């Protein structure tokens, strides 16, 4: 009880309360604007959070991360343009409901399902805390190295049809992280006697370039879209009550979100796919999925909003980010010399509990804000794309320059922005580059530490946790190559039958 009160007291400060409010409300608004999304907003805000205390900065970023998915449902349902990438599945049933004149009902269902999914995820996270606190000390340098390696493998294999490209971009991220002075012997790597490369390429510069500047360029070179939101007829307040009458839909969907959120490199898309498929089979209304089925809308929204809290588990317990947004949050930890991992659970559990409580408050604030302001928020879909692009461009360069007052950083960010634009135009993933930089750095440090105790390669997996992780890596690789073999075999068989 004392620990709970201490954690609650940390959130009662005025600066934390302001961060909670700005994060939750700002996340909803950012999510409701098509073309922006949480990754861009977090990338722009990241330099500013370095001046804040860890609990304040992380609360702000968590609010934008989680709340943006609430807001992303608004344009997805009203104008068939998802505010964030993870709301794409929401369009399948949300927009057909709008076409039937049920826009208000669709929005209220989406908000209610998101709220239920988020709360279930946080409860699961808090329930798992004693287990995590007991298991985390079993992870030494070798285990964390293997966990990071598993994260890399999962990032590659989950990009179905693009695994080779994802692997190449992951390796590019690892390479970028090696540029500059290495931390052990202070030898220069890939600097080519250029002084501006000696300090390396900053992760935040790359993040702002690949996510924010690339999106700004994309919006600036595109055409302005003239979206007109439909009139909302009906009550927004009834959605939560209707969602609660569908426990067979939202509870398993939130469960998928929790499980997929804990696995690095998987995230919302796979959680939505599984939850949507299960809901179609179990709802008794499967033939209407994709045509405006409320159950489909509830399943997709409950699943994607359950992921943010679950994604914090590998980050907090092992210091392993599962995707780009948690990788950005890891930078906030490192700047303040707060190292996520086993020691954080052992020594600063009140800080962990404060983050959990902040997540609950953020969901309540976002849900309450949406209930009262949805009719006004629908107007943000009218903002011209080119205006958005210019705003993102200016804020991104301000953020990059504020890091080290360096014009060179701005030039590097612009170069990565152009590269990110190319990747988006080619429909290639950007996230593997960021995870390569983050996980590559973790693996290098843990590998160096492990080598003091390793005499043969088998010493790396002499302990039970390391053996389990190694077995999972082998299983994932075998399953991936087997799936590729089966796909090729079936393609060859279909070609033979066609000829």
N, C-alpha and C positions, 0 to 999 in steps of 0.2 A: 504493500500500500504506500509506503514511504517513497519507493522508487517511482510509482505512478504519479504521486503528487509532485515530486521533483521534476519529472518530465513535463507535467502539465504546467508547472510554474515557468519552465523555459519558454512555453508558447504564449504565456500571459503578458510578455513584454510588448511594448508598443511597436517596436520595429518588426518583430515577428508577426504581430497581428496585421500590420500594414502589408507585409510580404504575402501573408495568406490571402488577404483581400485582393491585392493586385494580381497575384498568381492565378487565383480562381477566376476572377472576372476577366482579366486580360487573356487567359487561356481560352475561355469561351468565345471572346470576340475574335481572337486570332484564328481559331478553328473555323469560325463562321465565314471567314473571308477566303474564297477559293484562290488557290495559288500561293498562299503563305505557308501555313502549317507550323507545327511546334518546333521542328528541327531548325527552321530558319529563324524563328523568334528566339529560341534558346541560344543559337549561335551568335545572334546579335547582342543578346543580353549578357552572354558569358563573361566578357571582359569587365563589365560593371559589377558582377557578383564577386569578383576577386577582392574588392574593397570591403565587402560585407563579411560578417561572421558566418561560419559554416552553416549553422541552423537557419539563418536568415536567407542566405543565398540558395541553399538547397530547397527550402520551402517555396521560394519564388519559382525556381525551375521546375520543381515537382508539380506546382499548381498549373503551370503552363502545359506541362507534359500530359497530365491527366485530364484537365478541363478542356483542352482543345478538342478531345474526342466527343465531348458533349456538343460543342459548337459546330464541329464538322458535320453533324447530322443535319443541320438546318439547310444549307444549300443542296446537300445530297437528296433530301426529301422534297424540297420546294422546286428546284430548277434542274435536278438530275446532274449536278456538278459537285462531287464530294469536296468538302472543305479541306479534309486531310486524306492522305492516301488510304488510310485504314477504314475510312467510311465508304469506300467504293461499293462494298457488298450491301450497304444500307440502301443504295439506289435501286436494287433489285425489287424490293417490295415497298420502299418508302415513296418513290416517285409514282408508281401506279396508284397508290392510295391517294396521293395529291390529285391525280387526274380524275379520280372518282369523286373529288370534292371532300376528301377526308384528311386534308393537310394538318389540321389541328390535332386530330386523333393520332396521326402518324408521328408528329413531333412529340406529343405527350408520351406515347409508347417508347420512343427512342430515349427520351430523357429518363423515364422511369426504369427502363432496362439498364441504361448506363449506370444509374445510381445503384441499383441492386447488384450489378456485376462488380462495381467498385467496392462496395461495402463488404460483399462476400470475400473478395480477394484480400482486403485488409484484415478481416477476421482470420482468414486462413494464414496470412503472414504472421499475425500475432500469436496464433496457436502453434505455429512451427518454430517460434523463437527459442523455446527451451531446447528443442531438438537441434537447432542450428548452433546454439551456444555450446551444446555438448559435442557436436560433430566437428565444429570449426577448428578446435585445437588439434584435431587429428591431421590437419593439413599442414605439412611442412613445405619446404621449398620445392621438393620433387613433386609433391601432389599438386601444388599450385601451378607448376610448370605443365603438368599433364592436363590439368583442368583448362588452362589457357590453350593448349594444343587441341583439346576436344572442342573448345569454342571455335577455333579456326576451322576445324574439320566440318563442324555443323554449319558454319557460315557458308562454306563452299557447297556442301551437298544439298542444302535447302534451296539453292538457286537452281531449280530443275530446268534443264535446257540451257542454262548459262553457267554451269559448274566450272568449265574451263576458263571462261572470262572472269568469273568471281575469284577463282584461284589466282589468276594472273594479277588482278587488281589487289588482292590480299597481299601478294608478294611485293607489289609496288609500295603498299603501305608499310610493310616491314622494312623495305629498303630506305624509304624516306625517313623512317625513325632512326636509322643508323647514321645519317649524315651529321657531321659535327664532331665535337670532342666526346670520346666515350668516357664514362664516369669512373672507371677503375684506374687505368694507367694514363689517362688524358692524352691519348694518341688521336690524331686527326684522321677522320674517315670521310673519304669522298668530298673533301673540301677544295681540292685542286688549287691550294694556296690562295683561296679567296677568303678574305677576312670576314665577309658577311655570312659565309656558310659555317664559320667556326662554332657559332652558338646553336647550330642546327636549324631545322625548320619547325616552327612552333605549331603544335597541334591545333590551336585555336585559329591560326591563320589559315590552315588547310581546311578546317571545318567551315569557316566563314566563306572561303572561296568556293568549295565544292557544293555547299548547300545554299547559302544566301545569295552570293554573287551570281552563281549559275542560274538560279531562279529569277533573279532580277534581269539578267540578259534575256532569258527565255520570255519573260513578260514584255520586255521592251521591244523585242523584234516581232512579237505576235500581234494579232488584231485585238482591239478592244471588244469584249463581249457585252452585249446589252441584255442583262438578265432582269426580268421583272418578277418579283415574288408574288405569288397568288394571295388573295385575301384569305385570312384565317377565320373560319367559321366553326364555332364550337369552343369547348372548354379545354384549356391546357392542363388543368389540375387533375383530370381523371385518369391520366396515364399510369401513375404508380399503382392505383387500385386495380386497374385492368392487368397490369404486369404481374401483380401478386396473385392473381387468379390463374397464372400459368407457371407454377413452380416446376413442372416437368420440362419446361423450356429453359427458363433463365438460370436455374440452379446447375444443370449439367453444362450449360454454355459458359457460365462463370467458372466452373471447374476446369473446362478446357483452357480458358484464359489463364488460370493460375498455373496449370501444368506447363503450358507452352511458354508462358512468361518466364518461368524458371530455367528454361533450356536456352542457353546462349545461341543466338543466330536464328531463332525460330519466330517468336513474337506473334503479333496480332493476326497476320494473314492466315497462318495455319490454324490458329485457334478458331477463327471465324469459319474456315472451311469445314473443320470437324463439327463445330456446333451447329452450323447451318445444315449439314448433311444429316446429323442425328435428329435435329428438329423436324426435318422433312419426313423422316421415316417414322417418327413417334407421334407427330401431332395429329394424325388423322385428317390433315388438310393439305397433304403433300402436293396434290395436283394444282393448288393455287399458289405455290411458292414461285416467286418471280413475277407474279401477277398482282401482288398487293396483299399477301398473307401477313397478318399481324404477327404470327408466330415467327416467321422468317426475320422480320424486323427486330423483334425482341432478341432472338438468338444471336444475330450479328452484333448488335449493340452491347448486349451483356458480355459477350466474349471479348470484344476489343477493349472495353473499359476495365476488365479484370486484369489485363496484362501489366499496366504500369506498376502497380504495387508488387506483383510477383516478380517483375524484372529487377526489382531492388534486391532480391534474395541473393543471386550470385554476386552482385556488386558489393553488398554489405558483408556477406559471409566470407567471400574469397578475394574480393577486389577484382573480379572478372566481369567486365561489362558485356551484356548480351547483344546490344545494338548501339546505334550511333548516339541516341539521346542519353543513355546511361554512361556512355564513354565520355560525353561532354560533362556530365555530373562528376565523374571521376576526377576531372581536372580541378573542380572546385575543392574536392577533398585534398588533393595533393598540394594545391596552393597554400592551404591553411595547415599543412603538415598533419592532417588527419588521415591515417592510412587505413583504408577499409581492409577487412580480413579478420582472422581469428582473434587478434588482440583487441580489436574494436568491440567485439561481443564480450570479451572478458573484462575489459577495463572501462568502457564507456557505454554500458548498456542503457543508461538513462538517455543518452543521445539517440540511440537506436529507437527507443520507445517514443521519444519526442517526434521523430520522423513518422512513425506509425500513426500517432495521434493527429499529426498535421495532415496526413492523407485523409483521415476521416473527416476532419473539419473542412478540408478543401472540397471534398465531394458534396458535403452539405451546403457549403456556400455556393458552389457552381449550380447545384440543383435548384436552390432557392432563387438565385439570380435569374435563371432561365424561366422559372415559373412566372416571375414578375415582369420580364422584359422581352419575351420572345417576339411580340408583335413589332417592337422597335428594332430588334436585332435582325429581323428578316431583311431590313433595308440595306445591310452591308453588302449584299450580293450585287448591288448596283455600282459599287466602286470600280472605276475603269482599271483594266489590267496594267496599262502603261503608267498610270499614276502610282499604282502599287509598286511596280518595278522600280521607279525612280526613288520612292521612299526607301525601299529595301537597299538599293544601291548606295544611297547616301549614308544610311545608318550602318551598313556593313563596313564601309571605308572608315567611318568615325570609330567604330569598334576596333578595327584592325590597328589604326594609327594610335589609339589610346593604350595599346598593350605595351609598346616600347618606344613610342614616338618615332617610328621608323618608316620612311617612305619605301624602303626596300621590302618591308613586310607587306605594304599595300600592293607593290608590284607582284610579289609572290602570290598574294591572295587573288589578284586579277588573273594571273596565269592559271591558277587552279580553278577559278571561275569559268574561264574559257574551256578548260579541260572537262569540268563538270557539265557544261552546256553540251559538249560533244557527246559525253556519255549519255545524257538524257535524250538527245536526239537519236542516238543509236539504241536506246532502250536497254542500256547496260547498267548494272548496279553500282551505286556510289559507296554504300555502307561498307563493303569489304576493305576499302582503302583506309577508312577511319579505324576500323577494328584491327587491321593489320598494324597500324601505327601504335595503338594502345596495347594490344595483346603481344605484339613483337617486343615492346619495351619490357613488359612484365616477364615474358619468357627469357629474355636475355639476362635479366637480373637474377631470376630464380635458377637458371641454368648455371650461372657462375657460382652461386652459393652452393648448389647441389654438388658440384664437381669436387668440392673438398672432401665429400664422404663417398664418392663413387669411384670404384676401381675397375669394374667391368660394366658393360651395358645392362646386365641383369640386376645390378645393384639399384638401378633406377626404379625397379618395380618389386623390391623385396618386401615392402610393407603392404598390408591389406588394402588400404584406400588407394594406393598407387596401382595395385593389381586390378582393382575394380575399374578404375578410370582407363587403364590400358585396355582392358577387355572391352569396355564400351567403345573406345576408339576403333579397335579392330572390327567389332560388330558393325558399327556404322559404315565403315569403309567397305566391308564385305557386302552389306545390304545394298549400298549404293551401286557398286559394280555389278551385283546380281540384277538389280533393277535395270541398269543400262543394257546388260546382256539380254534380258527378256524383251526389252523394248526393241532392240535391234533384231532379235529373232522374229518377233511378231511383225515387224516392218518388212523383213525379208520374205516372210510367209505370205503377207498380203500382196507384195509385189509379184511373187510367183503365181498367185492365184489370178492376179489381174492380167498377167501375160499368158 
